[in-house]
């Protein structure tokens, strides 16, 4: 494991982030009102659904075996193995499967099998009336950002941003340490273990300490939800963003959208995860890298900023609990994020 570039996880003690009560910008009282679903114990059931892209039963088998080894029962949803072009079944099939898992009282968490595209096509037809009375953990990232934002906006229910079934190693005993740590972070998130991560120092980081509810996900998804019933409220929050397969000018445009819509001006802190950028076309060079693009948008604000954090479309993609209170600390020795 290359510790020079690796962003590692840790279980933090209270001494790691001292003087929490002395933070300069304490969170607003109303932002403490997110509901945290019950944490899982051995014997609880996790449902698996594919509300976005297609995935086969064979492809999810490693994740099923691993979660069973953790002591959980697994219920495989009807969308697994179904296909409608790029989707995991038709809109109606994906909607029906996810709705059944939302309503099933035996299911304590729903693991989305993969991302891709498709959730926005069904999000407004999902009925959360039973779910909001008995919340359960929703797990996933990428296109699943639609669900994280929708739950935060409408129901203030916490969820888990993490790898999904298609990221579990096929042979656990042969997996490298980073794969093992990132997958185990999902288990830690679901079972209520206090979670913390640290990242190596970055020259473009902005130092400081902030406390707030953590929200975020895929940047392009957050942008496209603007003005909808799933529009993410970032006021007094710590925001994290990541993306993949975008040109630099597209990232610049999306961040301008966040700035102009007020999503950057009232943050407590900003976390920039992985950004896999498409190379500029010859003769169309953008002239700024991802760090300069971000710093240009936040130059008028003074909250801490942590770059290259272990979240996103990359191997070091750790589980983050959206909707929980976190402390972000950025110093010359690196950045740390602790949930509590």
Secondary structure, 3 states (H helix, E strand, C coil): CCCCCCCCEECCCHHHCCCHHHCCCCCCHHHHCCECCCCCCCCCEEEEECCCECCCHHHHHHHHHHHHHCCCEEEECCCCCCCECCECCCHHHHHHHHHHHHHCCCEEEEEECCCCCCHHHCHHHCCCHHHHHCCCEEECCHHHHHHHHHHHHHCCECEEECCCHHHCCCCHHHCCHHHHHHHHHHHHHHHCCCCEEEECCCCCCECEEEEEEEEEEEHHHHHHCCCCCCCCCCCCEEEEEEEEEECHHHHHHHHHHHHHCCCCCCCCEEEEEEEEECCCCCCCCCCCCHHHHHHHHCCCCCCEEECCCCCCCCCCCCCEEECCEEEEEEECCEEEEEEC
